[in-house]
Amino acid sequence: MKNRMATWAVAGFVAAAVAIAGQPAQAFDQGDLIKPIEGKLTFVFIPKVIHPWYEVVKAGAATAAEEFAAQGVEIDVIWDELPQADVADHNRRIETNIGRRPDGLAVSCLDPSTNVQLLGEAVEAGTNVITFDTFCSDDFKFVGHKNDAKDGADLAAFLAEKIGDEGKVGILAGSLTAANHAARVQGFKDEMARHPGIEIVFEQPDDDDLEKAVSLTENALQANPDIKGIFGSNASNPIGAARAVVNAGKTDQVTIVGMDDLPETLQFIEDGVIAGVKAQRQWEIGYWAVKYLVAMNQNHTTPQEHATGSQILTKELLTQ
């Protein structure tokens, strides 16, 4: 009896399977998950401050927008820029733009401790958020360069070699709340701790202000006439240090290293005033930020992090 019941059960199962197989399968196309773009997209970029470095980011973003325009996707890329690196102003701009409900919000974090909460509110409001340039939190997608401490350490080792592993050096520390500036400074100091013949005699924040970097360097040269090296933690201060050193007639006495490849920086490198910099690929940052914001609006999967990297530039490399 048991065998007969088992036979009936198997037969029933096969019959059901045949019946199902005879019916057309329900259609499922993963392409159906992608949402079409309807109307113009608006993306807002909020950098840390108005600065020539971000002009290259803008150029990358503009190129990406042009490519989408050729495909029939219109994008309005708006830059809401701060005249000075002011945390309160930066947060006000983030909060205001959350209320405007753009299709995408890209923020370079000036003060992660306060930016994170606001960006979380933007996500809760349904806004597509990307952080760029300066890493803020793993809670948000990031396009940029995160190995800031290594950049500082690499430049410290480079500077130590250039000055014969001994002498006095100084640090232009950028904005104290900017995580990337702080990480570069810490990386520089950690590496210099391995060079007992080198003494760090000053460390001052320049707030990403070129003229302030000039003034701070002038003061440092007066207080330490035998200083042999200066490290700049952002794109402005190597230029400020170079201007001050040239004005003081100490080009052959003070070795300058720092970050990024603005046109004036490159000229100072070719002229032998700046020994070398670590340059980021910020054009890529703007380009991929726009690409990913469009993808997020289309419901594509996107990477949590897109590392854009950095490289050291010296006179030898530039004149090859």
C-alpha positions as CSV (number, residue, x, y, z in Angstrom):
1,M,0.0,0.0,0.0
2,K,2.8,2.3,0.9
3,N,4.6,1.6,-2.5
4,R,1.3,2.3,-4.3
5,M,0.9,5.7,-2.5
6,A,4.5,6.6,-3.3
7,T,3.9,5.8,-6.9
8,W,0.8,8.0,-7.0
9,A,2.7,10.9,-5.3
10,V,5.5,10.7,-7.8
11,A,3.1,10.5,-10.7
12,G,1.2,13.5,-9.4
13,F,4.4,15.5,-9.0
14,V,5.5,14.7,-12.6
15,A,2.1,15.6,-13.9
16,A,2.2,19.0,-12.1
17,A,5.7,19.6,-13.4
18,V,4.6,18.9,-17.0
19,A,1.7,21.2,-16.6
20,I,3.9,24.0,-15.3
21,A,6.5,23.4,-18.0
22,G,3.8,23.7,-20.6
23,Q,3.0,27.2,-19.4
24,P,5.2,30.2,-20.5
25,A,7.6,31.3,-17.7
26,Q,7.0,34.7,-16.1
27,A,9.3,37.2,-17.8
28,F,12.1,38.7,-15.7
29,D,14.7,41.1,-17.2
30,Q,17.2,42.7,-15.0
31,G,17.2,45.6,-17.4
32,D,13.7,46.4,-16.1
33,L,15.2,47.4,-12.8
34,I,16.9,50.4,-14.5
35,K,14.8,53.6,-14.3
36,P,14.7,55.9,-17.4
37,I,15.8,59.5,-16.9
38,E,12.8,61.8,-17.3
39,G,13.6,65.5,-17.5
40,K,16.7,67.5,-16.5
41,L,18.8,66.3,-13.6
42,T,20.2,68.8,-11.1
43,F,23.4,68.0,-9.2
44,V,24.9,70.3,-6.5
45,F,28.6,70.2,-5.6
46,I,29.7,71.7,-2.3
47,P,33.5,72.0,-2.0
48,K,35.4,73.1,1.1
49,V,36.2,76.5,-0.3
50,I,36.6,78.5,-3.6
51,H,39.9,77.3,-4.9
52,P,41.7,76.7,-8.2
53,W,42.1,73.0,-7.3
54,Y,38.4,72.6,-7.7
55,E,38.4,74.2,-11.2
56,V,40.0,70.9,-12.4
57,V,37.3,68.9,-10.6
58,K,34.7,71.2,-12.4
59,A,36.3,70.4,-15.7
60,G,35.9,66.7,-15.2
61,A,32.3,67.1,-14.1
62,A,31.6,69.3,-17.1
63,T,33.0,66.7,-19.5
64,A,30.8,64.0,-18.0
65,A,27.7,66.2,-18.3
66,E,28.6,66.9,-22.0
67,E,28.8,63.2,-22.7
68,F,25.4,62.6,-21.1
69,A,24.0,65.5,-23.1
70,A,25.1,63.8,-26.3
71,Q,23.0,60.8,-25.1
72,G,20.0,63.0,-24.5
73,V,20.4,63.3,-20.7
74,E,20.5,66.9,-19.6
75,I,22.3,67.7,-16.4
76,D,22.6,71.1,-14.6
77,V,25.8,71.0,-12.5
78,I,25.6,73.7,-9.8
79,W,28.6,74.6,-7.6
80,D,27.8,76.1,-4.2
81,E,31.2,77.4,-3.1
82,L,32.4,78.9,0.1
83,P,34.6,82.1,-0.1
84,Q,36.4,80.8,3.0
85,A,36.8,77.4,4.7
86,D,34.1,78.1,7.4
87,V,32.4,75.1,9.0
88,A,29.2,76.9,9.9
89,D,28.8,78.3,6.3
90,H,29.6,74.9,4.8
91,N,26.9,73.2,6.9
92,R,24.4,75.9,6.1
93,R,24.9,75.3,2.4
94,I,24.5,71.5,2.9
95,E,21.3,72.0,4.8
96,T,19.9,74.5,2.3
97,N,20.6,72.2,-0.6
98,I,18.9,69.3,1.1
99,G,15.8,71.4,1.2
100,R,16.1,72.0,-2.5
101,R,15.9,68.3,-3.2
102,P,18.4,68.0,-6.0
103,D,18.8,64.8,-8.0
104,G,22.3,64.5,-6.6
105,L,24.4,66.1,-3.8
106,A,28.2,65.9,-3.9
107,V,30.0,67.2,-0.8
108,S,33.7,67.6,0.1
109,C,33.7,67.3,3.8
110,L,35.2,70.2,5.7
111,D,34.2,68.9,9.2
112,P,33.2,65.2,9.2
113,S,32.0,65.4,12.8
114,T,29.1,67.7,11.8
115,N,28.9,66.9,8.1
116,V,28.0,63.2,8.7
117,Q,24.7,64.0,10.5
118,L,23.6,66.4,7.7
119,L,24.5,64.0,4.9
120,G,22.5,61.3,6.8
121,E,19.5,63.6,6.8
122,A,20.0,64.1,3.0
123,V,19.9,60.4,2.4
124,E,16.8,60.0,4.6
125,A,15.1,62.7,2.5
126,G,15.7,60.6,-0.5
127,T,18.7,62.5,-2.0
128,N,21.4,60.7,-3.8
129,V,24.6,61.6,-1.9
130,I,28.3,61.3,-2.9
131,T,31.3,62.6,-1.0
132,F,34.3,63.6,-2.9
133,D,37.8,64.9,-2.5
134,T,37.9,64.5,1.4
135,F,36.6,61.2,2.9
136,C,33.8,61.7,5.4
137,S,32.3,58.4,6.4
138,D,31.8,54.8,5.2
139,D,28.1,55.7,5.3
140,F,28.4,57.5,2.0
141,K,29.8,56.7,-1.4
142,F,33.2,58.4,-2.0
143,V,35.1,59.4,-5.1
144,G,38.6,60.6,-4.5
145,H,41.9,59.8,-2.8
146,K,42.0,58.4,0.8
147,N,45.7,57.6,1.2
148,D,46.4,61.1,2.7
149,A,48.6,59.9,5.6
150,K,50.8,58.0,3.1
151,D,51.1,61.1,0.9
152,G,52.4,63.0,4.0
153,A,54.8,60.2,4.9
154,D,56.1,60.0,1.3
155,L,56.7,63.7,1.2
156,A,58.5,63.6,4.6
157,A,60.8,60.9,3.4
158,F,61.4,62.8,0.1
159,L,62.2,66.0,2.1
160,A,64.5,64.2,4.5
161,E,66.5,62.9,1.6
162,K,66.7,66.3,0.0
163,I,68.0,68.0,3.1
164,G,70.5,65.3,4.0
165,D,68.5,63.9,6.9
166,E,69.1,66.8,9.2
167,G,68.0,70.3,10.0
168,K,64.9,72.3,10.9
169,V,61.6,72.0,9.0
170,G,58.1,73.5,9.3
171,I,54.5,72.5,8.5
172,L,51.8,74.5,6.9
173,A,48.8,72.5,8.2
174,G,45.9,73.7,6.1
175,S,42.4,73.6,7.7
176,L,42.4,72.0,11.1
177,T,38.9,70.4,10.5
178,A,39.7,69.0,7.1
179,A,40.4,65.3,7.5
180,N,42.7,65.0,4.5
181,H,44.9,67.9,5.6
182,A,45.1,66.5,9.2
183,A,46.0,63.0,7.9
184,R,48.8,64.4,5.7
185,V,50.2,66.3,8.6
186,Q,50.1,63.3,10.8
187,G,51.7,61.1,8.2
188,F,54.4,63.7,7.7
189,K,55.1,63.8,11.5
190,D,55.0,60.1,11.9
191,E,57.7,59.6,9.2
192,M,59.8,62.5,10.5
193,A,59.9,60.7,13.9
194,R,62.1,58.2,12.1
195,H,64.6,60.9,11.3
196,P,66.1,62.1,14.6
197,G,68.4,64.6,12.9
198,I,65.4,66.6,11.7
199,E,63.4,68.9,14.0
200,I,59.9,70.3,13.3
201,V,60.2,73.9,14.5
202,F,56.7,75.2,13.5
203,E,53.3,74.0,12.6
204,Q,50.6,76.5,11.7
205,P,47.1,76.2,10.0
206,D,46.8,78.4,6.9
207,D,43.0,77.6,6.4
208,D,43.7,76.8,2.7
209,D,44.4,80.6,2.2
210,L,47.3,81.3,-0.1
211,E,48.0,84.8,1.3
212,K,48.0,83.4,4.9
213,A,50.4,80.7,3.8
214,V,52.7,83.5,2.5
215,S,52.5,85.4,5.8
216,L,53.1,82.3,7.9
217,T,56.1,81.3,5.9
218,E,57.6,84.8,6.2
219,N,57.2,84.7,9.9
220,A,58.7,81.2,10.1
221,L,61.7,82.3,8.0
222,Q,62.3,85.3,10.4
223,A,62.0,83.1,13.5
224,N,64.1,80.3,12.1
225,P,66.6,81.8,9.6
226,D,68.3,78.4,9.4
227,I,65.2,76.4,8.5
228,K,65.9,73.9,5.7
229,G,62.5,72.6,4.7
230,I,58.7,73.3,4.5
231,F,55.9,70.9,4.0
232,G,52.5,72.1,2.7
233,S,49.4,70.0,3.4
234,N,47.1,71.3,0.6
235,A,47.2,72.9,-2.8
236,S,47.6,76.5,-1.6
237,N,50.4,76.4,0.9
238,P,53.2,75.1,-1.3
239,I,52.6,78.1,-3.5
240,G,52.5,80.5,-0.5
241,A,55.7,79.0,0.9
242,A,57.4,79.3,-2.5
243,R,56.4,82.9,-2.9
244,A,57.8,83.8,0.6
245,V,61.0,81.9,0.0
246,V,61.6,83.6,-3.3
247,N,60.9,87.0,-1.8
248,A,63.4,86.2,1.0
249,G,66.1,85.2,-1.5
250,K,66.3,81.7,0.0
251,T,65.5,79.5,-2.9
252,D,68.7,77.6,-2.6
253,Q,68.4,77.3,1.2
254,V,64.9,76.1,1.8
255,T,63.4,72.9,0.2
256,I,59.6,72.9,-0.3
257,V,57.3,69.9,-0.7
258,G,53.6,69.8,-0.7
259,M,50.4,68.7,-2.5
260,D,48.8,69.0,-5.9
261,D,49.7,70.4,-9.3
262,L,48.2,73.8,-9.8
263,P,49.8,75.8,-12.7
264,E,51.8,78.0,-10.4
265,T,53.0,75.0,-8.4
266,L,54.2,73.3,-11.6
267,Q,56.1,76.5,-12.6
268,F,57.7,76.7,-9.2
269,I,58.8,73.0,-9.6
270,E,60.3,73.8,-13.1
271,D,62.1,76.8,-11.6
272,G,63.5,74.7,-8.8
273,V,61.7,76.5,-6.0
274,I,59.5,73.5,-5.0
275,A,61.3,70.2,-4.9
276,G,58.2,68.0,-5.4
277,V,54.5,67.5,-4.8
278,K,52.1,64.6,-4.5
279,A,49.4,65.3,-7.2
280,Q,45.9,64.0,-7.1
281,R,43.8,63.2,-10.2
282,Q,41.0,65.6,-9.4
283,W,39.6,65.8,-12.9
284,E,38.7,62.1,-12.5
285,I,36.9,63.0,-9.2
286,G,34.5,65.4,-11.0
287,Y,34.0,63.1,-13.9
288,W,33.2,60.0,-12.0
289,A,31.1,61.9,-9.4
290,V,28.7,62.9,-12.2
291,K,28.8,59.5,-13.8
292,Y,27.8,57.8,-10.5
293,L,25.1,60.3,-9.6
294,V,23.4,59.6,-12.9
295,A,23.8,55.9,-12.3
296,M,22.2,56.3,-8.9
297,N,19.2,58.1,-10.4
298,Q,18.8,55.2,-12.9
299,N,18.9,52.6,-10.0
300,H,22.2,51.1,-11.2
301,T,24.5,49.5,-8.6
302,T,27.5,51.8,-7.9
303,P,30.8,51.2,-6.0
304,Q,31.0,52.4,-2.4
305,E,34.5,53.9,-3.2
306,H,36.2,55.0,-6.4
307,A,39.9,55.6,-5.6
308,T,41.5,58.1,-7.9
309,G,45.1,58.0,-6.6
310,S,48.1,60.3,-6.5
311,Q,51.6,60.5,-7.9
312,I,54.8,62.4,-7.0
313,L,55.9,65.1,-9.4
314,T,59.4,66.5,-9.6
315,K,61.3,68.7,-12.0
316,E,62.9,65.6,-13.5
317,L,59.5,64.1,-14.3
318,L,58.1,67.4,-15.7
319,T,61.1,68.1,-18.0
320,Q,61.4,64.6,-19.4
